[in-house]
């Protein structure tokens, strides 16, 4: 069993509570895990990777064993700790925008 942790908005979409456990047959790769995830939860199809190209969506990142796997080949083996369920695969919604050098404006309070 492979353990997968999804961001809250994808758990809500797929009506999942907590961590997902998936049976993956063959090599444990990002592609095989995402295939199994989308087969079990069809509502997630197209949310993590593009329907046509199968490429990762721009604001989605993959982490495991304290490593960013977002730019790895989808057919590269995942770390052994993920394959043995010792560690989960984390699917994270990236956050963008703003800058430390540009703090948000302070809104004036009236009265």
TIMI-2910 file (N, C-alpha, C, CB; in pm, 1 decimal, decimal comma, always signed):
<rs>
+----------+----------+----------+----------+----------+----------+----------+----------+----------+----------+----------+----------+------+
!      n_x !      n_y !      n_z !     ca_x !     ca_y !     ca_z !      c_x !      c_y !      c_z !     cb_x !     cb_y !     cb_z ! resn !
+----------+----------+----------+----------+----------+----------+----------+----------+----------+----------+----------+----------+------+
!    +83,9 !   -119,3 !     +0,0 !     +0,0 !     +0,0 !     +0,0 !    +87,6 !   +124,6 !     +0,0 !    -95,0 !     +0,4 !   +121,8 !  Unk !
!    +49,3 !   +219,5 !    -80,9 !   +118,4 !   +347,8 !    -88,9 !    +32,5 !   +450,7 !    -15,8 !   +144,8 !   +390,6 !   -238,6 !  Unk !
!    +96,4 !   +529,8 !    +66,9 !    +25,8 !   +635,0 !   +140,8 !    +40,1 !   +766,8 !    +65,7 !    +80,8 !   +648,1 !   +286,3 !  Unk !
!    -70,9 !   +837,6 !    +48,7 !    -71,8 !   +966,3 !    -21,9 !   -145,2 !  +1068,1 !    +64,2 !   -139,1 !   +953,7 !   -163,0 !  Unk !
!    -86,4 !  +1184,6 !    +79,1 !   -149,6 !  +1295,7 !   +150,7 !   -183,1 !  +1402,6 !    +48,0 !    -56,2 !  +1352,9 !   +264,5 !  Unk !
!   -309,7 !  +1439,6 !    +43,4 !   -359,0 !  +1539,8 !    -51,8 !   -388,6 !  +1671,2 !    +19,0 !   -485,3 !  +1488,9 !   -123,7 !  Unk !
!   -383,8 !  +1783,0 !    -54,6 !   -424,5 !  +1910,1 !     +5,6 !   -575,2 !  +1909,9 !    +32,2 !   -386,0 !  +2028,8 !    -86,2 !  Unk !
!   -616,8 !  +1993,8 !   +123,9 !   -756,3 !  +1996,2 !   +169,2 !   -856,9 !  +2011,1 !    +55,2 !   -775,6 !  +2108,7 !   +267,3 !  Unk !
!   -830,2 !  +2098,8 !    -42,4 !   -928,3 !  +2121,2 !   -148,2 !   -947,1 !  +1996,2 !   -234,0 !   -885,7 !  +2239,0 !   -235,8 !  Unk !
!   -841,5 !  +1916,0 !   -254,2 !   -856,8 !  +1792,9 !   -331,5 !   -923,0 !  +1682,7 !   -248,7 !   -720,6 !  +1745,2 !   -382,5 !  Unk !
!   -897,2 !  +1681,2 !   -118,7 !   -967,9 !  +1584,8 !    -31,6 !  -1117,6 !  +1613,7 !    -33,3 !   -913,5 !  +1591,0 !   +114,9 !  Unk !
!  -1152,3 !  +1741,0 !    -29,4 !  -1294,1 !  +1779,5 !    -33,0 !  -1357,0 !  +1738,6 !   -165,8 !  -1310,0 !  +1932,1 !    -11,1 !  Unk !
!  -1289,7 !  +1766,2 !   -275,1 !  -1340,8 !  +1732,1 !   -407,8 !  -1365,4 !  +1581,4 !   -420,9 !  -1242,5 !  +1779,0 !   -516,0 !  Unk !
!  -1271,4 !  +1501,8 !   -370,8 !  -1282,0 !  +1356,2 !   -382,7 !  -1358,4 !  +1293,2 !   -266,1 !  -1143,5 !  +1295,0 !   -391,5 !  Unk !
!  -1402,0 !  +1376,3 !   -172,0 !  -1474,0 !  +1329,8 !    -52,8 !  -1391,5 !  +1227,5 !    +25,4 !  -1609,4 !  +1268,6 !    -92,6 !  Unk !
!  -1267,8 !  +1268,3 !    +55,0 !  -1172,5 !  +1184,6 !   +127,7 !  -1145,7 !  +1249,1 !   +263,1 !  -1039,6 !  +1166,0 !    +47,0 !  Unk !
!  -1139,5 !  +1167,5 !   +365,4 !  -1099,2 !  +1214,5 !   +497,4 !   -962,0 !  +1157,2 !   +528,0 !  -1202,8 !  +1173,9 !   +606,8 !  Unk !
!   -865,0 !  +1242,6 !   +550,4 !   -732,5 !  +1197,0 !   +589,8 !   -649,3 !  +1144,2 !   +475,0 !   -744,7 !  +1091,9 !   +693,0 !  Unk !
!   -556,9 !  +1057,8 !   +511,4 !   -459,7 !  +1001,7 !   +418,1 !   -522,7 !   +895,6 !   +327,9 !   -342,3 !   +941,8 !   +494,5 !  Unk !
!   -475,5 !   +886,3 !   +204,7 !   -523,5 !   +787,0 !   +109,4 !   -423,8 !   +670,9 !   +107,0 !   -541,7 !   +849,4 !    -33,6 !  Unk !
!   -474,0 !   +550,2 !   +100,0 !   -389,3 !   +431,4 !    +85,1 !   -426,7 !   +364,5 !    -46,6 !   -406,2 !   +331,9 !   +206,9 !  Unk !
!   -326,0 !   +343,5 !   -130,1 !   -349,7 !   +291,2 !   -264,5 !   -269,8 !   +164,3 !   -288,9 !   -314,6 !   +396,0 !   -369,6 !  Unk !
!   -328,9 !    +74,2 !   -362,5 !   -259,0 !    -44,7 !   -409,7 !   -200,6 !    -10,3 !   -546,2 !   -354,8 !   -170,3 !   -417,2 !  Unk !
!    -68,9 !    -21,2 !   -557,4 !     -1,1 !     +7,2 !   -684,1 !    +66,9 !   -120,5 !   -729,9 !   +102,6 !   +124,3 !   -669,5 !  Unk !
!    +36,5 !   -161,9 !   -850,8 !    +95,8 !   -283,5 !   -906,4 !   +215,8 !   -247,7 !   -992,8 !     -8,2 !   -363,0 !   -988,7 !  Unk !
!   +321,0 !   -325,7 !   -983,7 !   +440,8 !   -298,6 !  -1062,8 !   +529,4 !   -197,2 !   -994,9 !   +403,5 !   -249,8 !  -1201,2 !  Unk !
!   +606,2 !   -125,8 !  -1075,1 !   +698,8 !    -25,9 !  -1021,4 !   +623,0 !    +88,8 !   -956,5 !   +790,4 !    +27,5 !  -1132,0 !  Unk !
!   +673,7 !   +134,3 !   -842,4 !   +611,6 !   +246,8 !   -772,1 !   +677,6 !   +374,5 !   -822,6 !   +626,1 !   +233,0 !   -615,4 !  Unk !
!   +607,8 !   +439,1 !   -914,7 !   +653,3 !   +565,3 !   -973,3 !   +544,7 !   +669,2 !   -950,3 !   +685,6 !   +549,8 !  -1126,3 !  Unk !
!   +577,9 !   +792,2 !   -975,0 !   +477,5 !   +897,8 !   -963,1 !   +361,0 !   +869,7 !  -1057,7 !   +539,7 !  +1036,5 !   -993,2 !  Unk !
!   +392,5 !   +825,8 !  -1179,6 !   +287,3 !   +795,8 !  -1276,6 !   +195,7 !   +683,4 !  -1225,9 !   +349,4 !   +756,6 !  -1412,0 !  Unk !
!   +253,3 !   +576,2 !  -1173,3 !   +171,4 !   +463,4 !  -1129,0 !    +85,9 !   +500,6 !  -1007,7 !   +260,5 !   +343,4 !  -1095,3 !  Unk !
!   +140,0 !   +584,6 !   -919,4 !    +62,3 !   +628,8 !   -803,2 !    -52,3 !   +719,9 !   -847,2 !   +153,2 !   +702,1 !   -701,7 !  Unk !
!    -24,2 !   +814,4 !   -937,5 !   -130,3 !   +904,0 !   -985,0 !   -234,9 !   +828,2 !  -1066,0 !    -70,7 !  +1017,0 !  -1069,5 !  Unk !
!   -192,7 !   +728,7 !  -1143,8 !   -289,2 !   +644,7 !  -1215,6 !   -382,7 !   +574,3 !  -1118,0 !   -216,1 !   +541,0 !  -1303,1 !  Unk !
!   -326,1 !   +517,6 !  -1012,4 !   -407,3 !   +447,6 !   -911,7 !   -498,3 !   +545,0 !   -837,3 !   -316,7 !   +373,3 !   -811,4 !  Unk !
!   -446,4 !   +663,2 !   -806,2 !   -525,8 !   +764,7 !   -736,2 !   -645,8 !   +807,3 !   -820,9 !   -438,5 !   +887,5 !   -702,0 !  Unk !
!   -622,4 !   +835,0 !   -949,2 !   -730,9 !   +878,6 !  -1037,5 !   -828,9 !   +764,5 !  -1065,8 !   -673,7 !   +932,3 !  -1169,4 !  Unk !
!   -782,1 !   +640,3 !  -1066,3 !   -872,9 !   +526,6 !  -1086,1 !   -965,4 !   +510,0 !   -965,9 !   -792,9 !   +396,6 !  -1109,9 !  Unk !
!   -912,6 !   +531,6 !   -846,4 !   -994,3 !   +518,7 !   -724,4 !  -1083,1 !   +640,4 !   -700,3 !   -904,3 !   +497,2 !   -603,6 !  Unk !
!  -1035,8 !   +757,0 !   -742,2 !  -1108,1 !   +882,3 !   -718,1 !  -1117,6 !   +959,6 !   -849,3 !  -1037,3 !   +968,2 !   -607,9 !  Unk !
!  -1210,2 !   +922,5 !   -938,5 !  -1221,2 !   +986,1 !  -1070,4 !  -1241,3 !  +1138,2 !  -1065,8 !  -1335,1 !   +924,3 !  -1145,6 !  Unk !
!  -1293,7 !  +1190,0 !   -956,1 !  -1313,1 !  +1335,1 !   -944,3 !  -1180,1 !  +1409,1 !   -948,5 !  -1387,4 !  +1368,9 !   -814,6 !  Unk !
!  -1070,7 !  +1339,9 !   -922,4 !   -938,7 !  +1402,9 !   -923,3 !   -874,8 !  +1407,8 !  -1061,0 !   -847,8 !  +1330,5 !   -829,7 !  Unk !
!   -933,4 !  +1340,6 !  -1158,3 !   -878,0 !  +1340,5 !  -1294,5 !   -870,6 !  +1483,4 !  -1347,2 !   -964,0 !  +1252,0 !  -1389,6 !  Unk !
!   -752,5 !  +1523,2 !  -1390,9 !   -733,5 !  +1656,9 !  -1444,9 !   -700,9 !  +1762,8 !  -1342,3 !   -853,8 !  +1697,3 !  -1517,4 !  Unk !
!   -706,0 !  +1729,1 !  -1213,8 !   -677,3 !  +1829,6 !  -1110,9 !   -530,6 !  +1833,4 !  -1072,4 !   -760,7 !  +1803,1 !   -988,0 !  Unk !
!   -463,0 !  +1720,4 !  -1082,0 !   -322,3 !  +1710,5 !  -1043,1 !   -232,3 !  +1716,8 !  -1165,8 !   -296,6 !  +1580,5 !   -965,2 !  Unk !
!   -278,7 !  +1656,6 !  -1274,5 !   -204,7 !  +1659,4 !  -1401,0 !   -302,8 !  +1682,5 !  -1515,2 !   -124,7 !  +1527,0 !  -1422,7 !  Unk !
!   -253,1 !  +1739,1 !  -1621,6 !   -333,3 !  +1773,7 !  -1737,7 !   -397,0 !  +1649,5 !  -1799,6 !   -248,0 !  +1846,5 !  -1841,0 !  Unk !
!   -523,1 !  +1661,3 !  -1842,9 !   -594,3 !  +1549,6 !  -1906,2 !   -521,5 !  +1494,7 !  -2028,1 !   -733,3 !  +1593,2 !  -1946,4 !  Unk !
!   -469,7 !  +1584,1 !  -2111,7 !   -411,7 !  +1544,2 !  -2240,1 !   -263,1 !  +1510,5 !  -2227,9 !   -431,1 !  +1655,0 !  -2342,8 !  Unk !
!   -185,7 !  +1602,5 !  -2172,3 !    -39,9 !  +1584,2 !  -2168,8 !     +6,9 !  +1498,0 !  -2052,7 !    +28,1 !  +1718,2 !  -2161,2 !  Unk !
!    -76,9 !  +1483,8 !  -1951,0 !    -42,8 !  +1411,3 !  -1828,4 !    +69,1 !  +1479,4 !  -1749,7 !     -2,0 !  +1268,9 !  -1862,1 !  Unk !
!    +99,3 !  +1605,3 !  -1781,7 !   +201,3 !  +1679,4 !  -1707,7 !   +141,1 !  +1740,0 !  -1582,3 !   +263,7 !  +1789,3 !  -1795,6 !  Unk !
!   +225,3 !  +1755,1 !  -1481,7 !   +185,1 !  +1813,2 !  -1353,0 !   +127,7 !  +1952,4 !  -1374,9 !   +305,1 !  +1819,2 !  -1254,9 !  Unk !
!    +19,4 !  +1982,9 !  -1304,7 !    -37,4 !  +2117,5 !  -1309,3 !    +62,6 !  +2215,5 !  -1247,9 !   -174,5 !  +2123,4 !  -1234,3 !  Unk !
!    +66,4 !  +2340,5 !  -1296,9 !   +168,5 !  +2436,2 !  -1253,1 !   +176,7 !  +2460,1 !  -1102,1 !   +144,1 !  +2565,3 !  -1319,6 !  Unk !
!    +65,9 !  +2462,5 !  -1033,0 !    +69,2 !  +2494,8 !   -890,8 !    +52,3 !  +2371,2 !   -802,4 !    -38,7 !  +2595,8 !   -858,6 !  Unk !
!    +98,2 !  +2258,8 !   -850,9 !    +97,6 !  +2134,1 !   -773,4 !   +241,5 !  +2088,0 !   -760,2 !     +8,2 !  +2023,3 !   -841,2 !  Unk !
!   +277,3 !  +2044,6 !   -640,0 !   +412,5 !  +1994,7 !   -614,0 !   +402,7 !  +1857,8 !   -546,6 !   +493,4 !  +2094,9 !   -524,9 !  Unk !
!   +508,1 !  +1777,4 !   -567,9 !   +515,8 !  +1643,7 !   -509,3 !   +638,0 !  +1636,8 !   -418,7 !   +522,2 !  +1533,8 !   -619,9 !  Unk !
!   +619,1 !  +1586,6 !   -297,2 !   +728,3 !  +1571,8 !   -201,8 !   +724,3 !  +1433,8 !   -139,1 !   +721,3 !  +1680,2 !    -93,4 !  Unk !
!   +842,3 !  +1380,9 !   -109,5 !   +854,3 !  +1255,9 !    -33,8 !   +992,0 !  +1252,1 !    +29,2 !   +830,9 !  +1130,8 !   -125,0 !  Unk !
!   +996,6 !  +1205,1 !   +150,2 !  +1125,3 !  +1188,8 !   +220,6 !  +1205,9 !  +1319,3 !   +219,0 !  +1208,2 !  +1074,9 !   +155,9 !  Unk !
!  +1138,0 !  +1430,3 !   +240,5 !  +1199,1 !  +1563,2 !   +244,9 !  +1265,1 !  +1603,6 !   +113,3 !  +1301,1 !  +1568,2 !   +355,4 !  Unk !
!  +1218,7 !  +1546,7 !     +3,5 !  +1270,5 !  +1579,9 !   -129,3 !  +1158,1 !  +1632,4 !   -216,9 !  +1337,1 !  +1456,8 !   -195,1 !  Unk !
!  +1188,5 !  +1734,4 !   -296,4 !  +1093,1 !  +1785,5 !   -394,4 !  +1106,0 !  +1699,5 !   -519,5 !  +1118,3 !  +1938,0 !   -426,5 !  Unk !
!  +1001,2 !  +1625,1 !   -550,9 !  +1001,4 !  +1535,9 !   -666,3 !   +926,2 !  +1594,9 !   -784,9 !   +940,7 !  +1402,6 !   -628,8 !  Unk !
!   +890,0 !  +1721,4 !   -775,1 !   +803,4 !  +1784,6 !   -874,4 !   +861,0 !  +1785,1 !  -1015,1 !   +774,6 !  +1924,6 !   -833,2 !  Unk !
!   +991,6 !  +1792,5 !  -1027,0 !  +1053,6 !  +1801,1 !  -1159,1 !  +1120,7 !  +1671,8 !  -1201,3 !  +1154,2 !  +1912,4 !  -1161,2 !  Unk !
!  +1100,0 !  +1566,0 !  -1124,2 !  +1154,2 !  +1434,5 !  -1159,9 !  +1069,1 !  +1373,2 !  -1270,7 !  +1158,9 !  +1340,3 !  -1035,7 !  Unk !
!  +1124,7 !  +1278,5 !  -1341,5 !  +1048,6 !  +1206,2 !  -1442,8 !   +933,9 !  +1131,5 !  -1374,9 !  +1140,2 !  +1107,8 !  -1521,9 !  Unk !
!   +814,7 !  +1132,9 !  -1434,3 !   +703,6 !  +1060,3 !  -1372,9 !   +725,8 !   +908,6 !  -1370,2 !   +575,1 !  +1091,5 !  -1447,1 !  Unk !
!   +824,1 !   +861,7 !  -1446,6 !   +852,7 !   +718,0 !  -1449,8 !   +972,5 !   +678,9 !  -1364,0 !   +876,9 !   +673,9 !  -1591,8 !  Unk !
!  +1030,3 !   +775,1 !  -1293,7 !  +1141,0 !   +745,0 !  -1202,0 !  +1084,6 !   +676,0 !  -1077,8 !  +1219,2 !   +875,6 !  -1162,7 !  Unk !
!  +1154,5 !   +577,9 !  -1025,2 !  +1106,6 !   +511,3 !   -903,6 !  +1097,5 !   +610,4 !   -788,2 !  +1199,4 !   +394,0 !   -865,8 !  Unk !
!   +991,3 !   +598,9 !   -709,1 !   +979,0 !   +680,5 !   -588,9 !  +1072,0 !   +623,8 !   -482,3 !   +831,3 !   +684,8 !   -538,1 !  Unk !
!  +1108,1 !   +703,4 !   -381,9 !  +1196,5 !   +652,8 !   -277,0 !  +1142,5 !   +523,2 !   -213,7 !  +1215,4 !   +759,7 !   -169,1 !  Unk !
!  +1233,7 !   +438,9 !   -172,0 !  +1196,6 !   +309,5 !   -113,0 !  +1103,3 !   +326,6 !     +6,6 !  +1322,0 !   +233,0 !    -70,2 !  Unk !
!  +1122,8 !   +431,7 !    +83,8 !  +1036,9 !   +454,4 !   +200,5 !   +891,3 !   +477,7 !   +159,9 !  +1088,0 !   +573,9 !   +281,2 !  Unk !
!   +868,5 !   +534,2 !    +42,7 !   +731,4 !   +552,2 !     -7,8 !   +677,1 !   +417,7 !    -55,0 !   +727,6 !   +656,8 !   -124,3 !  Unk !
!   +759,8 !   +342,4 !   -126,5 !   +717,5 !   +212,4 !   -180,1 !   +682,3 !   +113,7 !    -69,8 !   +826,9 !   +153,8 !   -267,8 !  Unk !
!   +744,7 !   +129,4 !    +47,5 !   +718,0 !    +38,1 !   +158,9 !   +617,6 !    +94,8 !   +258,6 !   +846,9 !     +5,1 !   +230,5 !  Unk !
!   +560,2 !   +210,0 !   +229,7 !   +462,1 !   +278,4 !   +315,3 !   +520,8 !   +336,3 !   +442,9 !   +352,7 !   +183,7 !   +351,4 !  Unk !
!   +653,0 !   +341,3 !   +452,3 !   +714,4 !   +403,1 !   +569,9 !   +692,7 !   +554,2 !   +568,8 !   +865,0 !   +370,9 !   +575,2 !  Unk !
!   +688,7 !   +611,7 !   +448,8 !   +667,5 !   +756,0 !   +431,8 !   +558,6 !   +777,6 !   +326,9 !   +800,4 !   +828,3 !   +389,8 !  Unk !
!   +478,5 !   +885,3 !   +342,3 !   +377,1 !   +914,2 !   +241,3 !   +432,7 !   +997,0 !   +125,9 !   +260,2 !   +986,8 !   +304,6 !  Unk !
!   +363,3 !   +992,8 !    +14,1 !   +384,8 !  +1086,3 !    -95,4 !   +295,5 !  +1205,7 !    -65,0 !   +352,6 !  +1021,8 !   -237,7 !  Unk !
!   +352,9 !  +1324,9 !    -62,2 !   +276,5 !  +1445,9 !    -33,9 !   +247,9 !  +1518,3 !   -164,0 !   +352,3 !  +1538,1 !    +64,6 !  Unk !
!   +122,3 !  +1545,1 !   -189,8 !    +81,8 !  +1627,1 !   -303,2 !    +38,7 !  +1759,8 !   -244,0 !    -33,8 !  +1559,5 !   -389,0 !  Unk !
!   +107,9 !  +1866,5 !   -283,0 !    +90,3 !  +1996,0 !   -218,6 !    +48,2 !  +2098,8 !   -321,2 !   +218,9 !  +2040,3 !   -147,8 !  Unk !
!    -48,9 !  +2179,8 !   -286,0 !    -87,5 !  +2293,5 !   -368,4 !     +7,1 !  +2407,8 !   -338,9 !   -235,2 !  +2335,1 !   -342,8 !  Unk !
!    +83,4 !  +2451,8 !   -438,7 !   +180,8 !  +2559,6 !   -419,6 !   +109,2 !  +2691,8 !   -399,6 !   +277,0 !  +2568,7 !   -539,5 !  Unk !
!   +175,7 !  +2780,9 !   -331,7 !   +122,5 !  +2913,8 !   -305,3 !   +210,9 !  +3013,8 !   -378,9 !   +116,9 !  +2944,5 !   -151,1 !  Unk !
!   +149,7 !  +3107,1 !   -448,1 !   +226,6 !  +3205,1 !   -524,0 !   +171,2 !  +3344,2 !   -500,5 !   +225,4 !  +3171,5 !   -673,9 !  Unk !
!   +253,3 !  +3440,4 !   -531,0 !   +208,9 !  +3578,6 !   -525,1 !   +275,6 !  +3656,4 !   -413,9 !    +60,7 !  +3584,1 !   -508,2 !  Unk !
!   +281,5 !  +3784,3 !   -432,2 !   +338,3 !  +3872,3 !   -331,3 !   +489,0 !  +3865,5 !   -327,3 !   +283,2 !  +3838,6 !   -196,7 !  Unk !
!   +544,6 !  +3946,3 !   -243,0 !   +688,7 !  +3952,6 !   -227,4 !   +719,3 !  +4004,5 !    -88,8 !   +753,7 !  +4041,8 !   -335,8 !  Unk !
!   +827,3 !  +3956,8 !    -31,5 !   +866,5 !  +4004,3 !   +100,5 !   +898,8 !  +4152,8 !    +95,4 !   +987,0 !  +3924,9 !   +153,2 !  Unk !
!   +953,2 !  +4198,8 !    -18,0 !   +988,6 !  +4340,1 !    -29,5 !   +866,5 !  +4429,0 !    -53,5 !  +1088,5 !  +4359,2 !   -141,9 !  Unk !
!   +752,2 !  +4369,8 !    -83,8 !   +629,6 !  +4446,0 !   -106,0 !   +524,5 !  +4405,6 !     -3,1 !   +576,4 !  +4424,0 !   -249,9 !  Unk !
!   +533,2 !  +4460,3 !   +119,0 !   +433,7 !  +4423,0 !   +220,2 !   +295,3 !  +4472,2 !   +179,1 !   +472,2 !  +4480,7 !   +358,5 !  Unk !
!   +191,9 !  +4404,3 !   +226,9 !    +55,4 !  +4445,6 !   +191,2 !    +26,3 !  +4585,1 !   +245,0 !    -48,2 !  +4344,9 !   +245,8 !  Unk !
!    -55,3 !  +4659,9 !   +171,9 !    -88,6 !  +4796,0 !   +220,2 !   -173,9 !  +4787,1 !   +345,3 !   -163,2 !  +4877,8 !   +110,6 !  Unk !
!   -155,0 !  +4884,2 !   +432,0 !   -235,1 !  +4891,2 !   +555,1 !   -359,1 !  +4972,4 !   +522,6 !   -154,0 !  +4955,4 !   +675,6 !  Unk !
!   -470,5 !  +4914,9 !   +551,7 !   -596,6 !  +4984,4 !   +524,3 !   -627,6 !  +5079,9 !   +638,8 !   -713,1 !  +4883,1 !   +504,4 !  Unk !
!   -663,9 !  +5200,5 !   +604,1 !   -699,1 !  +5300,0 !   +705,0 !   -833,6 !  +5265,1 !   +765,1 !   -701,7 !  +5442,1 !   +644,6 !  Unk !
!   -842,6 !  +5278,7 !   +894,6 !   -969,5 !  +5254,7 !   +963,2 !  -1044,6 !  +5385,3 !   +975,9 !   -947,1 !  +5191,0 !  +1102,3 !  Unk !
!  -1171,7 !  +5375,2 !   +955,1 !  -1251,9 !  +5495,5 !   +974,4 !  -1314,4 !  +5491,6 !  +1111,8 !  -1360,5 !  +5508,6 !   +865,5 !  Unk !
!  -1314,2 !  +5604,2 !  +1176,7 !  -1377,3 !  +5631,1 !  +1299,7 !  -1363,0 !  +5550,1 !  +1412,8 !  -1496,6 !  +5638,3 !  +1280,9 !  Unk !
+----------+----------+----------+----------+----------+----------+----------+----------+----------+----------+----------+----------+------+
</rs>
